[in-house]
């Protein structure tokens, strides 16, 4: 649902740039998109960028207009809310079915087993080229070759819902963190081997000891909520984040050695040093609190939003469901208060909140060229030890 504002129409520039599938390699993926890194000549204008391609999902609406609307949503809505320095919407480029099919076949065997069922959508007309945040490419005084680390955190929900429209039998939603509840569900289903001690409420707390606790638990059981890249290459995550069960290169010991060589040569516990540094950054930057504020735009909860959505649908709509009177009567008062415009606003706020509940934070760190180990070791200020990469 896009909010229409007079006089604020956005013109989307679409670039026609020839893309060669041999120059793009598998990097990462989420539920809806696949990310490719550029692996061609370092002098290419594509160097230091990634290509984001959409997956073919059963419930996704297709069409050129839909793709452009999604781009406008990130640019016009999410970027101002999260913070313009934290979001880079990318550049839209044209793609053709042959390129997408070739890429899909090329990277298939490299993808995590649990992700392979969703192939690249070869009906898409556009892809996004974006800066590779896991690399430093714009700072002359940063060693971009080997001593660049990027930590990707997927923080999830930062609050417990309070909506009065939550059923009494679902009151546990108000009492327990959603992520923690899902951990028990995933463990019972066998999709995770351990219940993580990570709780998003700790990460969003603005309390240093609780943020440290959250980060330590993320590093202990990363699942798909933590990824660490070195020089743009994934070196640490959980099996849900792309780690192969028999790959010894993704162990915490391997991470410790990499950090020790590159960042903390004198420290017996370089992972702890990194965690403290990340904690300082997250306390300094407002990005988590921005996300939490956006997430709280979902003030009604899905139980009420679903009823509002059903109310907007015509009787012959494929998503229209028959809801018993006893169930729907809980929302009669709410529906009486809201006209169609207000219902659309509530649904839109829910969708904005849902986007903020499922995005990632990427923090890139690099050592300055010409700064010796002793200087780095003795310098404890965040500003002089790392450089923030905008976007």
Secondary structure per residue as TSV (DSSP state, phi and psi in degrees):
chain	resnum	aa	ss	phi	psi
A	1	X	-	360.0	118.0
A	2	X	-	-104.1	131.4
A	3	X	-	-79.2	123.3
A	4	X	-	-87.2	129.0
A	5	X	-	-130.0	121.7
A	6	X	T	-64.3	139.1
A	7	X	T	78.3	4.0
A	8	X	-	-125.1	30.4
A	9	X	-	-66.1	138.7
A	10	X	-	-108.3	128.0
A	11	X	-	-91.1	122.1
A	12	X	-	-94.8	123.1
A	13	X	-	-88.6	126.3
A	14	X	E	-113.1	125.2
A	15	X	E	-96.7	137.8
A	16	X	-	-103.3	96.2
A	17	X	-	-124.4	125.1
A	18	X	-	-64.1	129.5
A	19	X	-	-114.1	138.2
A	20	X	-	-112.6	121.0
A	21	X	G	-61.9	-22.8
A	22	X	G	-70.2	-17.4
A	23	X	G	-95.9	4.7
A	24	X	E	-125.9	131.6
A	25	X	E	-124.2	152.3
A	26	X	E	-61.8	135.7
A	27	X	E	-123.8	-49.4
A	28	X	E	-168.0	171.0
A	29	X	E	-162.4	158.3
A	30	X	-	-120.9	-158.6
A	31	X	S	-70.3	-30.3
A	32	X	S	-114.5	-21.4
A	33	X	E	-134.3	154.9
A	34	X	E	-116.8	136.8
A	35	X	E	-110.5	129.8
A	36	X	E	-114.7	140.5
A	37	X	E	-100.0	152.0
A	38	X	E	-78.0	127.8
A	39	X	-	-125.5	25.0
A	40	X	S	-92.2	-154.5
A	41	X	-	-63.5	136.5
A	42	X	T	-64.9	-17.1
A	43	X	T	-86.7	-4.8
A	44	X	S	-67.2	147.1
A	45	X	T	-64.0	-16.0
A	46	X	T	-81.1	-14.5
A	47	X	T	-58.0	136.6
A	48	X	T	83.3	13.2
A	49	X	E	-125.3	163.7
A	50	X	E	-122.3	161.2
A	51	X	E	-117.4	125.3
A	52	X	E	-105.4	123.0
A	53	X	E	-117.6	145.7
A	54	X	E	-86.3	149.5
A	55	X	B	-89.8	158.7
A	56	X	-	-86.6	102.8
A	57	X	-	-112.1	140.6
A	58	X	T	-58.0	-41.4
A	59	X	T	-93.1	-0.6
A	60	X	-	-77.5	135.3
A	61	X	-	-78.7	141.1
A	62	X	-	-109.2	168.3
A	63	X	S	124.7	151.2
A	64	X	H	-59.5	-43.5
A	65	X	H	-60.1	-39.5
A	66	X	H	-64.4	-42.8
A	67	X	H	-62.8	-41.5
A	68	X	H	-68.4	-38.7
A	69	X	H	-61.7	-40.0
A	70	X	H	-63.7	-40.3
A	71	X	H	-64.6	-43.3
A	72	X	H	-63.2	-37.0
A	73	X	I	-62.1	-44.5
A	74	X	I	-66.2	-44.3
A	75	X	I	-71.2	-47.1
A	76	X	I	-85.9	-29.9
A	77	X	I	-107.7	-58.9
A	78	X	I	-73.2	-38.5
A	79	X	H	-60.7	-48.7
A	80	X	H	-64.1	-33.9
A	81	X	H	-72.2	-46.1
A	82	X	H	-74.4	-36.9
A	83	X	-	129.9	125.3
A	84	X	T	-61.6	-27.5
A	85	X	T	-79.5	-9.1
A	86	X	T	-102.3	-12.2
A	87	X	-	-124.6	127.9
A	88	X	-	-119.0	106.6
A	89	X	-	-69.4	-15.5
A	90	X	-	90.0	-176.5
A	91	X	E	-121.2	131.1
A	92	X	E	-80.5	129.8
A	93	X	E	-127.7	147.9
A	94	X	E	-75.2	140.9
A	95	X	-	-131.6	157.3
A	96	X	-	-118.5	160.4
A	97	X	H	-57.0	-37.4
A	98	X	H	-64.1	-44.2
A	99	X	H	-60.1	-45.1
A	100	X	H	-66.6	-39.7
A	101	X	H	-65.2	-42.1
A	102	X	H	-64.6	-42.3
A	103	X	H	-63.6	-43.8
A	104	X	H	-57.5	-45.2
A	105	X	H	-70.5	-36.3
A	106	X	H	-64.2	-41.8
A	107	X	H	-97.4	-3.0
A	108	X	G	-54.5	-48.3
A	109	X	G	-70.0	-18.6
A	110	X	G	-84.0	-12.3
A	111	X	S	-80.1	151.1
A	112	X	-	-58.8	144.8
A	113	X	G	-56.3	-41.5
A	114	X	G	-75.5	-6.3
A	115	X	G	-103.0	-12.2
A	116	X	T	-66.9	-19.2
A	117	X	T	-66.8	-23.9
A	118	X	S	-102.1	108.0
A	119	X	-	-86.7	170.8
A	120	X	B	-67.1	138.2
A	121	X	-	-80.2	105.3
A	122	X	T	-83.6	6.0
A	123	X	T	-95.0	-5.8
A	124	X	-	-69.1	144.6
A	125	X	S	-94.8	-20.5
A	126	X	E	-133.5	156.9
A	127	X	E	-133.2	172.7
A	128	X	E	-116.8	131.5
A	129	X	E	-102.2	127.8
A	130	X	E	-136.2	156.3
A	131	X	E	-62.6	141.1
A	132	X	-	-80.1	99.3
A	133	X	T	-67.6	-17.0
A	134	X	T	-77.3	-0.4
A	135	X	S	-124.5	154.2
A	136	X	-	-100.5	118.1
A	137	X	-	-122.6	-6.4
A	138	X	S	-116.8	2.2
A	139	X	-	-109.7	117.0
A	140	X	T	-67.3	-26.3
A	141	X	T	-95.2	13.2
A	142	X	B	-109.8	134.5
A	143	X	-	-75.8	96.8
A	144	X	-	-83.2	-7.3
A	145	X	S	-76.0	-58.5
A	146	X	S	-120.7	-33.5
A	147	X	S	-93.1	42.7
A	148	X	E	-116.2	122.7
A	149	X	E	-119.1	144.5
A	150	X	E	-130.8	129.6
A	151	X	E	-110.3	121.0
A	152	X	E	-105.2	122.7
A	153	X	E	-119.1	129.0
A	154	X	-	-104.4	98.0
A	155	X	-	-74.6	-26.4
A	156	X	-	67.7	-156.4
A	157	X	-	-69.4	135.0
A	158	X	-	-105.7	13.8
A	159	X	S	-155.2	166.9
A	160	X	-	-104.2	134.4
A	161	X	-	-67.4	153.4
A	162	X	-	-127.3	8.4
A	163	X	-	-57.8	136.5
A	164	X	T	-74.3	-8.2
A	165	X	T	-89.7	0.6
A	166	X	S	-75.1	129.0
A	167	X	-	-57.3	148.3
A	168	X	G	-59.2	-36.0
A	169	X	G	-71.2	-11.3
A	170	X	G	-108.7	18.6
A	171	X	T	-61.3	-19.4
A	172	X	H	-59.6	-23.8
A	173	X	H	-63.8	-29.2
A	174	X	H	-83.5	-20.3
A	175	X	H	-98.7	-29.6
A	176	X	S	-120.2	148.2
A	177	X	-	-63.2	134.5
A	178	X	H	-60.4	-42.3
A	179	X	H	-61.2	-43.6
A	180	X	H	-64.6	-39.0
A	181	X	H	-61.6	-42.7
A	182	X	H	-66.7	-30.2
A	183	X	H	-60.2	-44.5
A	184	X	H	-65.8	-38.0
A	185	X	H	-64.5	-47.6
A	186	X	H	-63.0	-38.2
A	187	X	H	-65.2	-40.9
A	188	X	H	-67.6	-28.8
A	189	X	H	-86.7	-11.1
A	190	X	T	85.8	8.9
A	191	X	S	-81.5	-16.6
A	192	X	-	-128.3	150.3
A	193	X	S	-92.1	-19.4
A	194	X	S	-139.8	148.4
A	195	X	-	-84.2	119.1
A	196	X	-	-70.0	145.2
A	197	X	-	-84.7	-1.8
A	198	X	-	-68.1	133.5
A	199	X	-	-131.0	121.8
A	200	X	H	-56.5	-30.7
A	201	X	H	-60.6	-32.0
A	202	X	H	-68.5	-44.6
A	203	X	H	-63.8	-37.8
A	204	X	T	-84.8	0.6
A	205	X	T	-72.3	-19.7
A	206	X	-	67.3	11.6
A	207	X	-	-105.5	122.4
A	208	X	H	-57.7	-44.5
A	209	X	H	-64.3	-37.0
A	210	X	H	-73.7	-37.0
A	211	X	H	-65.2	-41.5
A	212	X	H	-59.9	-43.4
A	213	X	H	-60.4	-45.3
A	214	X	H	-61.2	-45.6
A	215	X	H	-65.9	-41.1
A	216	X	H	-61.1	-40.5
A	217	X	H	-70.6	-32.4
A	218	X	H	-63.9	-42.7
A	219	X	H	-69.8	-29.5
A	220	X	H	-72.7	-44.3
A	221	X	S	-131.1	80.5
A	222	X	-	-68.5	-29.2
A	223	X	T	45.3	-121.6
A	224	X	T	-115.9	20.3
A	225	X	T	-98.9	-5.6
A	226	X	E	-144.3	133.3
A	227	X	E	-138.1	142.5
A	228	X	E	-123.1	129.4
A	229	X	E	-113.3	143.6
A	230	X	E	-122.4	125.6
A	231	X	T	50.7	35.7
A	232	X	T	88.1	-6.2
A	233	X	E	-105.1	136.4
A	234	X	E	-68.0	124.7
A	235	X	E	-122.3	-10.9
A	236	X	E	-156.3	130.0
A	237	X	-	-171.2	-177.7
A	238	X	-	-95.4	176.3
A	239	X	G	-67.4	-25.3
A	240	X	G	-77.2	-15.3
A	241	X	G	-94.4	0.2
A	242	X	T	120.7	-2.3
A	243	X	-	-72.9	135.8
A	244	X	-	-87.4	139.3
A	245	X	T	-55.0	-36.7
A	246	X	T	-98.7	14.7
A	247	X	-	-94.2	107.2
A	248	X	G	-71.7	-12.0
A	249	X	G	-77.3	-4.2
A	250	X	G	-109.6	17.3
A	251	X	S	-81.5	162.5
A	252	X	H	-65.9	-30.0
A	253	X	H	-66.0	-38.6
A	254	X	H	-65.4	-41.1
A	255	X	H	-62.5	-43.5
A	256	X	H	-58.9	-42.5
A	257	X	H	-66.4	-42.4
A	258	X	H	-62.8	-43.8
A	259	X	H	-67.7	-38.1
A	260	X	H	-62.5	-42.9
A	261	X	H	-68.0	-41.9
A	262	X	H	-91.5	-38.8
A	263	X	T	-117.4	-44.9
A	264	X	-	-127.5	64.8
A	265	X	T	-63.8	-25.7
A	266	X	T	-95.3	-3.0
A	267	X	-	-94.7	134.3
A	268	X	S	-74.2	-19.9
A	269	X	-	-130.2	74.8
A	270	X	H	-63.6	-28.3
A	271	X	H	-65.6	-40.6
A	272	X	H	-63.5	-37.3
A	273	X	H	-63.0	-43.3
A	274	X	H	-63.4	-42.9
A	275	X	H	-60.4	-42.0
A	276	X	H	-65.3	-38.9
A	277	X	H	-64.3	-44.0
A	278	X	H	-62.5	-39.8
A	279	X	H	-60.5	-44.1
A	280	X	H	-60.9	-40.5
A	281	X	H	-66.1	-45.5
A	282	X	H	-68.0	-27.6
A	283	X	H	-75.3	-33.5
A	284	X	H	-77.1	-40.0
A	285	X	S	-91.5	141.5
A	286	X	-	-85.2	9.4
A	287	X	H	-61.1	-40.3
A	288	X	H	-65.3	-41.8
A	289	X	H	-69.2	-32.3
A	290	X	H	-63.0	-45.0
A	291	X	H	-63.0	-44.0
A	292	X	H	-60.9	-41.6
A	293	X	H	-62.0	-41.6
A	294	X	H	-66.9	-43.0
A	295	X	H	-57.4	-35.4
A	296	X	T	-75.0	-1.0
A	297	X	T	-64.9	-20.2
A	298	X	-	-80.5	84.9
A	299	X	-	-96.1	-11.0
A	300	X	S	-101.6	-23.2
A	301	X	H	78.9	158.0
A	302	X	H	-60.0	-29.1
A	303	X	H	-62.4	-39.0
A	304	X	H	-82.5	-39.1
A	305	X	H	-61.1	-38.8
A	306	X	H	-61.4	-40.8
A	307	X	H	-64.8	-41.3
A	308	X	H	-63.9	-42.4
A	309	X	H	-61.4	-46.1
A	310	X	H	-60.1	-35.8
A	311	X	H	-63.9	-30.0
A	312	X	H	-81.2	-14.5
A	313	X	S	-85.4	139.5
A	314	X	-	-68.5	158.6
A	315	X	T	-61.3	-27.1
A	316	X	T	-95.4	9.1
A	317	X	-	-71.4	137.3
A	318	X	T	-61.4	-22.0
A	319	X	T	-88.6	-5.3
A	320	X	-	-69.3	128.9
A	321	X	-	-118.2	151.2
A	322	X	-	-86.5	118.9
A	323	X	-	-114.4	130.8
A	324	X	-	-65.7	153.2
A	325	X	H	-60.8	-39.9
A	326	X	H	-60.1	-39.6
A	327	X	H	-70.0	-46.3
A	328	X	H	-74.7	-23.4
A	329	X	G	-64.1	-23.1
A	330	X	G	-61.5	-22.8
A	331	X	G	-107.6	6.5
A	332	X	H	-59.2	-44.5
A	333	X	H	-63.5	-40.6
A	334	X	H	-63.2	-45.0
A	335	X	H	-65.3	-33.2
A	336	X	H	-66.4	-30.6
A	337	X	H	-77.8	-23.3
A	338	X	-	-112.6	129.8
A	339	X	-	-86.5	-179.8
A	340	X	H	-60.7	-37.7
A	341	X	H	-65.0	-43.3
A	342	X	H	-66.9	-36.1
A	343	X	H	-62.6	-44.3
A	344	X	H	-61.5	-38.6
A	345	X	H	-64.6	-40.1
A	346	X	H	-66.1	-41.2
A	347	X	H	-66.6	-40.5
A	348	X	H	-62.5	-43.4
A	349	X	H	-61.6	-38.5
A	350	X	H	-62.2	-42.8
A	351	X	H	-68.5	-37.4
A	352	X	H	-63.1	-44.9
A	353	X	H	-62.4	-41.1
A	354	X	H	-62.1	-36.1
A	355	X	H	-64.0	-42.8
A	356	X	H	-69.5	-23.5
A	357	X	H	-77.6	-13.1
A	358	X	T	-129.8	24.8
A	359	X	-	-100.4	169.0
A	360	X	-	-112.4	151.9
A	361	X	E	-109.4	128.7
A	362	X	E	-117.0	124.4
A	363	X	E	-117.6	117.4
A	364	X	E	-102.1	135.8
A	365	X	E	-127.4	139.5
A	366	X	E	-145.5	150.7
A	367	X	-	-89.2	143.5
A	368	X	B	-78.5	136.3
A	369	X	T	-67.8	130.1
A	370	X	T	93.5	-3.2
A	371	X	-	-97.1	120.5
A	372	X	-	-77.4	166.6
A	373	X	H	-59.1	-40.5
A	374	X	H	-64.3	-38.5
A	375	X	H	-66.2	-42.0
A	376	X	H	-65.8	-39.2
A	377	X	H	-65.1	-40.4
A	378	X	H	-83.6	-16.6
A	379	X	-	-91.9	110.7
A	380	X	-	-98.0	-4.1
A	381	X	-	-79.0	138.6
A	382	X	H	-60.1	-44.5
A	383	X	H	-59.5	-39.5
A	384	X	H	-87.9	-15.1
A	385	X	H	-91.5	-33.2
A	386	X	-	-128.0	165.1
A	387	X	-	-123.6	134.3
A	388	X	-	-80.7	132.9
A	389	X	-	-97.3	114.0
A	390	X	-	-61.8	138.2
A	391	X	-	100.3	360.0
